[in-house]
Each structure stands twice: as C-alpha cells, then as structure tokens.
Amino acid sequence: MSVAFTKEDSAETAAETMLPDRPISDAPNLVTAAGRKALERQLAEARAEYDAAMTIEDVNERRRQAANPFRDLRYFTERLRTAQLIPAPESNAVVAFGSTVTFSRDDGRVQTYRIVGEDEADPKAGSISYVSPIAQALMGKAVDDAVSVGEHELEVVTIA
C-alpha cells in the first residue's frame, strides 16, 4: 500500500471521528448538589475513557475510540463551568427547584417527581427538568393549587 492511501485514509478517519458538540440548552444550568456530583463523576468517566483511548497505538483506531469521550469531555467541562448550584428549598410551602411534588391529573393518575436540572432529569427515575412544561406550571404553587398543562389539569397534592 502506498503512503498516499494511508494519508488519505488517515484524513478521512480524522474527519469522521471529530464529532459535533452535544447540544447545550440556552436555559440557565441550574443543578442540585447531587446533580453537580453526577456531572463531576461523568466528567471523570469521560476523562478516563479518553485517556484509555489515547493509549491505542493505531492512530485511526485511537481516533475512533477517543471520539465519544472527547465530545463528552467538552460537554461535561462546559456544564460544570456553567453550573449554578441551587440549595435545597428551605420550605415546602410552594413548589421550587429541588422540591419533590406529588400531583393528581384530571384522568385520576397520581405522579411524583423531583424538580431538578436538565442534566439530572430522568422521568423514569422520578425527576423532571425545571424547564419542562409540567415543572414550569407547578413552580410557585402550593398544596391544593391547580394548574393547566396543555389540555390537562394538575392539582398539587404534596410538596416535600
């Protein structure tokens, strides 16, 4: 194989492995203490994966293996740089960032979510982002307050 083919392959591989940045929301990067720790852990994991990839001898394979961790390094570095730590609410009188709120829906379902930052939100695990429509509607509401979200009505049952 000629050197020209090797260089071309190397250039193509380099272009293929420079992944675009992960999208970052325009909303303020509010985090709970647990959310900040999770970002720090994810950054450390990305750094370890990147460092491991950099030990691969084959340059093309090294680029392929380092692409995702390098993108994650850029993302988590920026998210930690812009993180605004919000302390836990001092009162459960109204729904606030960090509150766990239980609400009933007009269809009879009762749901409980903790309102957290965008990076730590996981609805399946019981947390939603403070920028979600439900969280936005519930913020500042007290027990027994009702709010409309789309065509549905929610009523605050408890705030913890």
CNS distance restraints for C-alpha pairs under 8 A (distance, minus, plus):
assign (resid   1 and name CA) (resid   5 and name CA) 6.82 0.50 0.50
assign (resid   1 and name CA) (resid   6 and name CA) 7.52 0.50 0.50
assign (resid   2 and name CA) (resid   6 and name CA) 6.77 0.50 0.50
assign (resid   3 and name CA) (resid   7 and name CA) 6.20 0.50 0.50
assign (resid   4 and name CA) (resid   8 and name CA) 6.15 0.50 0.50
assign (resid   5 and name CA) (resid   9 and name CA) 6.04 0.50 0.50
assign (resid   6 and name CA) (resid  10 and name CA) 6.05 0.50 0.50
assign (resid   7 and name CA) (resid  11 and name CA) 6.11 0.50 0.50
assign (resid   8 and name CA) (resid  12 and name CA) 6.15 0.50 0.50
assign (resid   9 and name CA) (resid  13 and name CA) 6.04 0.50 0.50
assign (resid  10 and name CA) (resid  14 and name CA) 6.10 0.50 0.50
assign (resid  10 and name CA) (resid  59 and name CA) 7.84 0.50 0.50
assign (resid  10 and name CA) (resid  60 and name CA) 6.30 0.50 0.50
assign (resid  11 and name CA) (resid  15 and name CA) 6.29 0.50 0.50
assign (resid  12 and name CA) (resid  16 and name CA) 6.18 0.50 0.50
assign (resid  13 and name CA) (resid  17 and name CA) 6.07 0.50 0.50
assign (resid  13 and name CA) (resid  60 and name CA) 6.16 0.50 0.50
assign (resid  13 and name CA) (resid  63 and name CA) 7.40 0.50 0.50
assign (resid  13 and name CA) (resid  64 and name CA) 7.60 0.50 0.50
assign (resid  14 and name CA) (resid  18 and name CA) 6.35 0.50 0.50
assign (resid  14 and name CA) (resid  60 and name CA) 7.44 0.50 0.50
assign (resid  14 and name CA) (resid  63 and name CA) 6.64 0.50 0.50
assign (resid  17 and name CA) (resid  63 and name CA) 6.03 0.50 0.50
assign (resid  17 and name CA) (resid  64 and name CA) 5.53 0.50 0.50
assign (resid  17 and name CA) (resid  67 and name CA) 5.32 0.50 0.50
assign (resid  18 and name CA) (resid  67 and name CA) 6.12 0.50 0.50
assign (resid  19 and name CA) (resid  67 and name CA) 6.30 0.50 0.50
assign (resid  19 and name CA) (resid  68 and name CA) 7.26 0.50 0.50
assign (resid  19 and name CA) (resid  71 and name CA) 6.53 0.50 0.50
assign (resid  20 and name CA) (resid  71 and name CA) 7.33 0.50 0.50
assign (resid  21 and name CA) (resid  71 and name CA) 5.99 0.50 0.50
assign (resid  21 and name CA) (resid  74 and name CA) 7.41 0.50 0.50
assign (resid  21 and name CA) (resid  75 and name CA) 6.99 0.50 0.50
assign (resid  22 and name CA) (resid  71 and name CA) 7.10 0.50 0.50
assign (resid  22 and name CA) (resid  72 and name CA) 7.68 0.50 0.50
assign (resid  22 and name CA) (resid  75 and name CA) 6.31 0.50 0.50
assign (resid  24 and name CA) (resid  75 and name CA) 7.97 0.50 0.50
assign (resid  27 and name CA) (resid 131 and name CA) 7.65 0.50 0.50
assign (resid  28 and name CA) (resid  84 and name CA) 7.72 0.50 0.50
assign (resid  29 and name CA) (resid  79 and name CA) 7.15 0.50 0.50
assign (resid  29 and name CA) (resid  82 and name CA) 6.12 0.50 0.50
assign (resid  29 and name CA) (resid  83 and name CA) 5.06 0.50 0.50
assign (resid  29 and name CA) (resid  84 and name CA) 5.93 0.50 0.50
assign (resid  29 and name CA) (resid 117 and name CA) 6.81 0.50 0.50
assign (resid  29 and name CA) (resid 118 and name CA) 7.36 0.50 0.50
assign (resid  30 and name CA) (resid  83 and name CA) 5.91 0.50 0.50
assign (resid  30 and name CA) (resid  84 and name CA) 4.81 0.50 0.50
assign (resid  30 and name CA) (resid  85 and name CA) 6.11 0.50 0.50
assign (resid  30 and name CA) (resid  86 and name CA) 6.47 0.50 0.50
assign (resid  30 and name CA) (resid 116 and name CA) 7.75 0.50 0.50
assign (resid  30 and name CA) (resid 117 and name CA) 5.23 0.50 0.50
assign (resid  30 and name CA) (resid 118 and name CA) 7.67 0.50 0.50
assign (resid  31 and name CA) (resid  35 and name CA) 5.33 0.50 0.50
assign (resid  31 and name CA) (resid  36 and name CA) 5.96 0.50 0.50
assign (resid  31 and name CA) (resid  83 and name CA) 6.24 0.50 0.50
assign (resid  31 and name CA) (resid  84 and name CA) 5.90 0.50 0.50
assign (resid  31 and name CA) (resid  85 and name CA) 5.04 0.50 0.50
assign (resid  31 and name CA) (resid  86 and name CA) 5.97 0.50 0.50
assign (resid  31 and name CA) (resid 116 and name CA) 6.58 0.50 0.50
assign (resid  31 and name CA) (resid 117 and name CA) 4.80 0.50 0.50
assign (resid  31 and name CA) (resid 118 and name CA) 7.90 0.50 0.50
assign (resid  31 and name CA) (resid 120 and name CA) 7.87 0.50 0.50
assign (resid  32 and name CA) (resid  36 and name CA) 6.25 0.50 0.50
assign (resid  32 and name CA) (resid  85 and name CA) 5.78 0.50 0.50
assign (resid  32 and name CA) (resid  86 and name CA) 5.59 0.50 0.50
assign (resid  32 and name CA) (resid  87 and name CA) 6.63 0.50 0.50
assign (resid  32 and name CA) (resid  88 and name CA) 7.28 0.50 0.50
assign (resid  32 and name CA) (resid  98 and name CA) 6.69 0.50 0.50
assign (resid  32 and name CA) (resid 116 and name CA) 6.53 0.50 0.50
assign (resid  32 and name CA) (resid 117 and name CA) 6.88 0.50 0.50
assign (resid  33 and name CA) (resid  37 and name CA) 6.37 0.50 0.50
assign (resid  33 and name CA) (resid  85 and name CA) 6.53 0.50 0.50
assign (resid  33 and name CA) (resid  86 and name CA) 7.47 0.50 0.50
assign (resid  33 and name CA) (resid  87 and name CA) 7.30 0.50 0.50
assign (resid  34 and name CA) (resid  38 and name CA) 6.16 0.50 0.50
assign (resid  35 and name CA) (resid  39 and name CA) 6.26 0.50 0.50
assign (resid  35 and name CA) (resid 116 and name CA) 7.82 0.50 0.50
assign (resid  35 and name CA) (resid 117 and name CA) 7.08 0.50 0.50
assign (resid  35 and name CA) (resid 119 and name CA) 7.31 0.50 0.50
assign (resid  35 and name CA) (resid 120 and name CA) 5.55 0.50 0.50
assign (resid  36 and name CA) (resid  40 and name CA) 6.27 0.50 0.50
assign (resid  36 and name CA) (resid  80 and name CA) 7.29 0.50 0.50
assign (resid  36 and name CA) (resid  83 and name CA) 7.38 0.50 0.50
assign (resid  36 and name CA) (resid  85 and name CA) 7.30 0.50 0.50
assign (resid  37 and name CA) (resid  41 and name CA) 6.15 0.50 0.50
assign (resid  38 and name CA) (resid  42 and name CA) 6.08 0.50 0.50
assign (resid  38 and name CA) (resid 120 and name CA) 7.62 0.50 0.50
assign (resid  39 and name CA) (resid  43 and name CA) 6.08 0.50 0.50
assign (resid  39 and name CA) (resid  76 and name CA) 6.40 0.50 0.50
assign (resid  39 and name CA) (resid  79 and name CA) 7.51 0.50 0.50
assign (resid  39 and name CA) (resid  80 and name CA) 6.62 0.50 0.50
assign (resid  39 and name CA) (resid 119 and name CA) 7.89 0.50 0.50
assign (resid  40 and name CA) (resid  44 and name CA) 6.24 0.50 0.50
assign (resid  40 and name CA) (resid  76 and name CA) 7.75 0.50 0.50
assign (resid  40 and name CA) (resid  80 and name CA) 7.28 0.50 0.50
assign (resid  41 and name CA) (resid  45 and name CA) 6.19 0.50 0.50
assign (resid  42 and name CA) (resid  46 and name CA) 6.13 0.50 0.50
assign (resid  42 and name CA) (resid  76 and name CA) 7.07 0.50 0.50
assign (resid  43 and name CA) (resid  47 and name CA) 6.11 0.50 0.50
assign (resid  43 and name CA) (resid  72 and name CA) 7.37 0.50 0.50
assign (resid  43 and name CA) (resid  73 and name CA) 6.04 0.50 0.50
assign (resid  43 and name CA) (resid  76 and name CA) 5.40 0.50 0.50
assign (resid  43 and name CA) (resid  77 and name CA) 6.80 0.50 0.50
assign (resid  44 and name CA) (resid  48 and name CA) 6.17 0.50 0.50
assign (resid  45 and name CA) (resid  49 and name CA) 6.19 0.50 0.50
assign (resid  46 and name CA) (resid  50 and name CA) 6.05 0.50 0.50
assign (resid  46 and name CA) (resid  69 and name CA) 4.96 0.50 0.50
assign (resid  46 and name CA) (resid  70 and name CA) 7.28 0.50 0.50
assign (resid  46 and name CA) (resid  72 and name CA) 5.99 0.50 0.50
assign (resid  46 and name CA) (resid  73 and name CA) 5.68 0.50 0.50
assign (resid  47 and name CA) (resid  51 and name CA) 6.05 0.50 0.50
assign (resid  47 and name CA) (resid  69 and name CA) 6.90 0.50 0.50
assign (resid  47 and name CA) (resid  70 and name CA) 7.83 0.50 0.50
assign (resid  47 and name CA) (resid  73 and name CA) 6.35 0.50 0.50
assign (resid  48 and name CA) (resid  52 and name CA) 6.11 0.50 0.50
assign (resid  49 and name CA) (resid  53 and name CA) 6.19 0.50 0.50
assign (resid  49 and name CA) (resid  66 and name CA) 7.50 0.50 0.50
assign (resid  49 and name CA) (resid  69 and name CA) 5.90 0.50 0.50
assign (resid  50 and name CA) (resid  54 and name CA) 6.25 0.50 0.50
assign (resid  50 and name CA) (resid  65 and name CA) 7.87 0.50 0.50
assign (resid  50 and name CA) (resid  66 and name CA) 5.32 0.50 0.50
assign (resid  50 and name CA) (resid  69 and name CA) 5.10 0.50 0.50
assign (resid  50 and name CA) (resid  70 and name CA) 6.14 0.50 0.50
assign (resid  51 and name CA) (resid  55 and name CA) 6.84 0.50 0.50
assign (resid  52 and name CA) (resid  56 and name CA) 7.50 0.50 0.50
assign (resid  53 and name CA) (resid  62 and name CA) 5.62 0.50 0.50
assign (resid  53 and name CA) (resid  63 and name CA) 7.90 0.50 0.50
assign (resid  53 and name CA) (resid  65 and name CA) 5.45 0.50 0.50
assign (resid  53 and name CA) (resid  66 and name CA) 5.18 0.50 0.50
assign (resid  54 and name CA) (resid  62 and name CA) 5.95 0.50 0.50
assign (resid  54 and name CA) (resid  66 and name CA) 6.81 0.50 0.50
assign (resid  55 and name CA) (resid  62 and name CA) 7.51 0.50 0.50
assign (resid  56 and name CA) (resid  61 and name CA) 7.05 0.50 0.50
assign (resid  56 and name CA) (resid  62 and name CA) 5.22 0.50 0.50
assign (resid  57 and name CA) (resid  61 and name CA) 7.92 0.50 0.50
assign (resid  57 and name CA) (resid  62 and name CA) 6.87 0.50 0.50
assign (resid  58 and name CA) (resid  62 and name CA) 5.96 0.50 0.50
assign (resid  59 and name CA) (resid  63 and name CA) 6.17 0.50 0.50
assign (resid  60 and name CA) (resid  64 and name CA) 6.31 0.50 0.50
assign (resid  61 and name CA) (resid  65 and name CA) 6.04 0.50 0.50
assign (resid  62 and name CA) (resid  66 and name CA) 5.94 0.50 0.50
assign (resid  63 and name CA) (resid  67 and name CA) 6.02 0.50 0.50
assign (resid  65 and name CA) (resid  69 and name CA) 7.85 0.50 0.50
assign (resid  66 and name CA) (resid  70 and name CA) 5.83 0.50 0.50
assign (resid  67 and name CA) (resid  71 and name CA) 6.28 0.50 0.50
assign (resid  68 and name CA) (resid  72 and name CA) 6.17 0.50 0.50
assign (resid  69 and name CA) (resid  73 and name CA) 6.00 0.50 0.50
assign (resid  70 and name CA) (resid  74 and name CA) 6.40 0.50 0.50
assign (resid  71 and name CA) (resid  75 and name CA) 6.30 0.50 0.50
assign (resid  72 and name CA) (resid  76 and name CA) 5.96 0.50 0.50
assign (resid  73 and name CA) (resid  77 and name CA) 5.86 0.50 0.50
assign (resid  74 and name CA) (resid  78 and name CA) 6.26 0.50 0.50
assign (resid  75 and name CA) (resid  79 and name CA) 6.18 0.50 0.50
assign (resid  76 and name CA) (resid  80 and name CA) 6.01 0.50 0.50
assign (resid  77 and name CA) (resid  81 and name CA) 6.11 0.50 0.50
assign (resid  78 and name CA) (resid  82 and name CA) 6.21 0.50 0.50
assign (resid  79 and name CA) (resid  83 and name CA) 5.84 0.50 0.50
assign (resid  86 and name CA) (resid  97 and name CA) 7.60 0.50 0.50
assign (resid  86 and name CA) (resid  98 and name CA) 7.96 0.50 0.50
assign (resid  87 and name CA) (resid  98 and name CA) 7.81 0.50 0.50
assign (resid  88 and name CA) (resid  97 and name CA) 7.55 0.50 0.50
assign (resid  88 and name CA) (resid  98 and name CA) 5.59 0.50 0.50
assign (resid  88 and name CA) (resid  99 and name CA) 7.52 0.50 0.50
assign (resid  89 and name CA) (resid  96 and name CA) 6.59 0.50 0.50
assign (resid  89 and name CA) (resid  97 and name CA) 7.09 0.50 0.50
assign (resid  89 and name CA) (resid  98 and name CA) 6.37 0.50 0.50
assign (resid  89 and name CA) (resid  99 and name CA) 6.67 0.50 0.50
assign (resid  92 and name CA) (resid  99 and name CA) 7.48 0.50 0.50
assign (resid  92 and name CA) (resid 159 and name CA) 5.59 0.50 0.50
assign (resid  92 and name CA) (resid 160 and name CA) 5.68 0.50 0.50
assign (resid  93 and name CA) (resid 142 and name CA) 5.96 0.50 0.50
assign (resid  93 and name CA) (resid 143 and name CA) 7.65 0.50 0.50
assign (resid  93 and name CA) (resid 159 and name CA) 7.32 0.50 0.50
assign (resid  94 and name CA) (resid 139 and name CA) 7.32 0.50 0.50
assign (resid  94 and name CA) (resid 140 and name CA) 5.16 0.50 0.50
assign (resid  94 and name CA) (resid 141 and name CA) 5.12 0.50 0.50
assign (resid  94 and name CA) (resid 142 and name CA) 4.47 0.50 0.50
assign (resid  94 and name CA) (resid 143 and name CA) 7.38 0.50 0.50
assign (resid  94 and name CA) (resid 159 and name CA) 7.10 0.50 0.50
assign (resid  95 and name CA) (resid  99 and name CA) 5.87 0.50 0.50
assign (resid  95 and name CA) (resid 100 and name CA) 7.83 0.50 0.50
assign (resid  95 and name CA) (resid 101 and name CA) 6.86 0.50 0.50
assign (resid  95 and name CA) (resid 138 and name CA) 6.32 0.50 0.50
assign (resid  95 and name CA) (resid 139 and name CA) 4.89 0.50 0.50
assign (resid  95 and name CA) (resid 140 and name CA) 5.05 0.50 0.50
assign (resid  95 and name CA) (resid 141 and name CA) 5.49 0.50 0.50
assign (resid  95 and name CA) (resid 142 and name CA) 6.44 0.50 0.50
assign (resid  95 and name CA) (resid 159 and name CA) 6.44 0.50 0.50
assign (resid  96 and name CA) (resid 115 and name CA) 7.48 0.50 0.50
assign (resid  96 and name CA) (resid 139 and name CA) 5.41 0.50 0.50
assign (resid  96 and name CA) (resid 140 and name CA) 6.20 0.50 0.50
assign (resid  97 and name CA) (resid 115 and name CA) 5.51 0.50 0.50
assign (resid  97 and name CA) (resid 116 and name CA) 6.16 0.50 0.50
assign (resid  97 and name CA) (resid 130 and name CA) 6.68 0.50 0.50
assign (resid  97 and name CA) (resid 139 and name CA) 7.59 0.50 0.50
assign (resid  98 and name CA) (resid 114 and name CA) 6.25 0.50 0.50
assign (resid  98 and name CA) (resid 115 and name CA) 5.13 0.50 0.50
assign (resid  98 and name CA) (resid 116 and name CA) 5.52 0.50 0.50
assign (resid  99 and name CA) (resid 114 and name CA) 5.57 0.50 0.50
assign (resid  99 and name CA) (resid 115 and name CA) 5.72 0.50 0.50
assign (resid  99 and name CA) (resid 159 and name CA) 6.61 0.50 0.50
assign (resid  99 and name CA) (resid 160 and name CA) 5.83 0.50 0.50
assign (resid 100 and name CA) (resid 112 and name CA) 6.83 0.50 0.50
assign (resid 100 and name CA) (resid 113 and name CA) 5.50 0.50 0.50
assign (resid 100 and name CA) (resid 114 and name CA) 3.98 0.50 0.50
assign (resid 100 and name CA) (resid 115 and name CA) 6.37 0.50 0.50
assign (resid 100 and name CA) (resid 159 and name CA) 5.78 0.50 0.50
assign (resid 100 and name CA) (resid 160 and name CA) 5.00 0.50 0.50
assign (resid 101 and name CA) (resid 112 and name CA) 5.54 0.50 0.50
assign (resid 101 and name CA) (resid 113 and name CA) 5.61 0.50 0.50
assign (resid 101 and name CA) (resid 114 and name CA) 6.23 0.50 0.50
assign (resid 101 and name CA) (resid 115 and name CA) 7.83 0.50 0.50
assign (resid 101 and name CA) (resid 156 and name CA) 7.14 0.50 0.50
assign (resid 101 and name CA) (resid 157 and name CA) 7.52 0.50 0.50
assign (resid 101 and name CA) (resid 158 and name CA) 5.77 0.50 0.50
assign (resid 101 and name CA) (resid 159 and name CA) 4.55 0.50 0.50
assign (resid 101 and name CA) (resid 160 and name CA) 6.28 0.50 0.50
assign (resid 102 and name CA) (resid 110 and name CA) 6.95 0.50 0.50
assign (resid 102 and name CA) (resid 111 and name CA) 5.55 0.50 0.50
assign (resid 102 and name CA) (resid 112 and name CA) 4.14 0.50 0.50
assign (resid 102 and name CA) (resid 113 and name CA) 6.59 0.50 0.50
assign (resid 102 and name CA) (resid 156 and name CA) 6.17 0.50 0.50
assign (resid 102 and name CA) (resid 157 and name CA) 5.37 0.50 0.50
assign (resid 102 and name CA) (resid 158 and name CA) 5.12 0.50 0.50
assign (resid 102 and name CA) (resid 159 and name CA) 6.46 0.50 0.50
assign (resid 103 and name CA) (resid 110 and name CA) 5.70 0.50 0.50
assign (resid 103 and name CA) (resid 111 and name CA) 5.61 0.50 0.50
assign (resid 103 and name CA) (resid 112 and name CA) 6.47 0.50 0.50
assign (resid 103 and name CA) (resid 154 and name CA) 6.18 0.50 0.50
assign (resid 103 and name CA) (resid 155 and name CA) 5.26 0.50 0.50
assign (resid 103 and name CA) (resid 156 and name CA) 4.37 0.50 0.50
assign (resid 103 and name CA) (resid 157 and name CA) 4.94 0.50 0.50
assign (resid 103 and name CA) (resid 158 and name CA) 7.00 0.50 0.50
assign (resid 104 and name CA) (resid 108 and name CA) 6.38 0.50 0.50
assign (resid 104 and name CA) (resid 109 and name CA) 5.73 0.50 0.50
assign (resid 104 and name CA) (resid 110 and name CA) 4.30 0.50 0.50
assign (resid 104 and name CA) (resid 111 and name CA) 6.40 0.50 0.50
assign (resid 104 and name CA) (resid 154 and name CA) 5.58 0.50 0.50
assign (resid 104 and name CA) (resid 155 and name CA) 5.26 0.50 0.50
assign (resid 104 and name CA) (resid 156 and name CA) 6.65 0.50 0.50
assign (resid 104 and name CA) (resid 157 and name CA) 6.69 0.50 0.50
assign (resid 105 and name CA) (resid 109 and name CA) 5.30 0.50 0.50
assign (resid 105 and name CA) (resid 110 and name CA) 6.20 0.50 0.50
assign (resid 105 and name CA) (resid 111 and name CA) 7.92 0.50 0.50
assign (resid 105 and name CA) (resid 152 and name CA) 7.20 0.50 0.50
assign (resid 105 and name CA) (resid 153 and name CA) 6.03 0.50 0.50
assign (resid 105 and name CA) (resid 154 and name CA) 4.67 0.50 0.50
assign (resid 105 and name CA) (resid 155 and name CA) 6.61 0.50 0.50
assign (resid 106 and name CA) (resid 152 and name CA) 6.38 0.50 0.50
assign (resid 106 and name CA) (resid 153 and name CA) 5.46 0.50 0.50
assign (resid 106 and name CA) (resid 154 and name CA) 6.32 0.50 0.50
assign (resid 112 and name CA) (resid 126 and name CA) 6.60 0.50 0.50
assign (resid 113 and name CA) (resid 123 and name CA) 7.44 0.50 0.50
assign (resid 113 and name CA) (resid 126 and name CA) 4.75 0.50 0.50
assign (resid 113 and name CA) (resid 127 and name CA) 4.85 0.50 0.50
assign (resid 113 and name CA) (resid 128 and name CA) 6.28 0.50 0.50
assign (resid 114 and name CA) (resid 126 and name CA) 6.24 0.50 0.50
assign (resid 114 and name CA) (resid 127 and name CA) 4.51 0.50 0.50
assign (resid 114 and name CA) (resid 128 and name CA) 6.21 0.50 0.50
assign (resid 115 and name CA) (resid 121 and name CA) 7.81 0.50 0.50
assign (resid 115 and name CA) (resid 127 and name CA) 5.86 0.50 0.50
assign (resid 115 and name CA) (resid 128 and name CA) 5.20 0.50 0.50
assign (resid 115 and name CA) (resid 129 and name CA) 5.77 0.50 0.50
assign (resid 115 and name CA) (resid 130 and name CA) 5.49 0.50 0.50
assign (resid 115 and name CA) (resid 135 and name CA) 6.55 0.50 0.50
assign (resid 116 and name CA) (resid 120 and name CA) 6.43 0.50 0.50
assign (resid 116 and name CA) (resid 121 and name CA) 6.03 0.50 0.50
assign (resid 116 and name CA) (resid 127 and name CA) 6.50 0.50 0.50
assign (resid 116 and name CA) (resid 128 and name CA) 6.03 0.50 0.50
assign (resid 116 and name CA) (resid 129 and name CA) 5.11 0.50 0.50
assign (resid 116 and name CA) (resid 130 and name CA) 5.67 0.50 0.50
assign (resid 117 and name CA) (resid 121 and name CA) 6.21 0.50 0.50
assign (resid 117 and name CA) (resid 128 and name CA) 7.82 0.50 0.50
assign (resid 117 and name CA) (resid 129 and name CA) 5.22 0.50 0.50
assign (resid 117 and name CA) (resid 130 and name CA) 6.02 0.50 0.50
assign (resid 118 and name CA) (resid 128 and name CA) 7.75 0.50 0.50
assign (resid 118 and name CA) (resid 129 and name CA) 4.85 0.50 0.50
assign (resid 118 and name CA) (resid 130 and name CA) 7.02 0.50 0.50
assign (resid 118 and name CA) (resid 131 and name CA) 7.44 0.50 0.50
assign (resid 119 and name CA) (resid 129 and name CA) 7.96 0.50 0.50
assign (resid 120 and name CA) (resid 127 and name CA) 7.64 0.50 0.50
assign (resid 120 and name CA) (resid 129 and name CA) 7.56 0.50 0.50
assign (resid 121 and name CA) (resid 127 and name CA) 5.08 0.50 0.50
assign (resid 121 and name CA) (resid 128 and name CA) 4.67 0.50 0.50
assign (resid 121 and name CA) (resid 129 and name CA) 5.07 0.50 0.50
assign (resid 122 and name CA) (resid 126 and name CA) 6.35 0.50 0.50
assign (resid 122 and name CA) (resid 127 and name CA) 5.04 0.50 0.50
assign (resid 122 and name CA) (resid 128 and name CA) 5.98 0.50 0.50
assign (resid 123 and name CA) (resid 127 and name CA) 4.92 0.50 0.50
assign (resid 123 and name CA) (resid 128 and name CA) 5.43 0.50 0.50
assign (resid 128 and name CA) (resid 132 and name CA) 6.89 0.50 0.50
assign (resid 128 and name CA) (resid 135 and name CA) 7.13 0.50 0.50
assign (resid 129 and name CA) (resid 135 and name CA) 6.92 0.50 0.50
assign (resid 130 and name CA) (resid 135 and name CA) 5.24 0.50 0.50
assign (resid 130 and name CA) (resid 136 and name CA) 6.34 0.50 0.50
assign (resid 131 and name CA) (resid 135 and name CA) 6.50 0.50 0.50
assign (resid 131 and name CA) (resid 136 and name CA) 6.03 0.50 0.50
assign (resid 132 and name CA) (resid 136 and name CA) 6.06 0.50 0.50
assign (resid 133 and name CA) (resid 137 and name CA) 6.13 0.50 0.50
assign (resid 133 and name CA) (resid 149 and name CA) 6.88 0.50 0.50
assign (resid 134 and name CA) (resid 138 and name CA) 6.20 0.50 0.50
assign (resid 134 and name CA) (resid 149 and name CA) 6.41 0.50 0.50
assign (resid 135 and name CA) (resid 139 and name CA) 6.02 0.50 0.50
assign (resid 137 and name CA) (resid 147 and name CA) 6.33 0.50 0.50
assign (resid 137 and name CA) (resid 148 and name CA) 7.25 0.50 0.50
assign (resid 137 and name CA) (resid 149 and name CA) 6.80 0.50 0.50
assign (resid 138 and name CA) (resid 147 and name CA) 6.97 0.50 0.50
assign (resid 138 and name CA) (resid 156 and name CA) 7.77 0.50 0.50
assign (resid 141 and name CA) (resid 145 and name CA) 6.01 0.50 0.50
assign (resid 141 and name CA) (resid 156 and name CA) 7.50 0.50 0.50
assign (resid 142 and name CA) (resid 156 and name CA) 6.70 0.50 0.50
assign (resid 142 and name CA) (resid 159 and name CA) 7.74 0.50 0.50
assign (resid 143 and name CA) (resid 155 and name CA) 7.78 0.50 0.50
assign (resid 143 and name CA) (resid 156 and name CA) 4.93 0.50 0.50
assign (resid 143 and name CA) (resid 157 and name CA) 5.46 0.50 0.50
assign (resid 143 and name CA) (resid 158 and name CA) 5.78 0.50 0.50
assign (resid 143 and name CA) (resid 159 and name CA) 6.94 0.50 0.50
assign (resid 144 and name CA) (resid 155 and name CA) 5.92 0.50 0.50
assign (resid 144 and name CA) (resid 156 and name CA) 5.14 0.50 0.50
assign (resid 144 and name CA) (resid 157 and name CA) 5.99 0.50 0.50
assign (resid 145 and name CA) (resid 155 and name CA) 5.66 0.50 0.50
assign (resid 145 and name CA) (resid 156 and name CA) 5.59 0.50 0.50
assign (resid 146 and name CA) (resid 153 and name CA) 6.68 0.50 0.50
assign (resid 146 and name CA) (resid 154 and name CA) 5.47 0.50 0.50
assign (resid 146 and name CA) (resid 155 and name CA) 4.23 0.50 0.50
assign (resid 146 and name CA) (resid 156 and name CA) 6.42 0.50 0.50
assign (resid 147 and name CA) (resid 153 and name CA) 5.62 0.50 0.50
assign (resid 147 and name CA) (resid 154 and name CA) 5.32 0.50 0.50
assign (resid 147 and name CA) (resid 155 and name CA) 6.45 0.50 0.50
assign (resid 148 and name CA) (resid 152 and name CA) 5.64 0.50 0.50
assign (resid 148 and name CA) (resid 153 and name CA) 4.43 0.50 0.50
assign (resid 148 and name CA) (resid 154 and name CA) 6.26 0.50 0.50
assign (resid 149 and name CA) (resid 153 and name CA) 6.13 0.50 0.50
assign (resid 149 and name CA) (resid 154 and name CA) 7.35 0.50 0.50
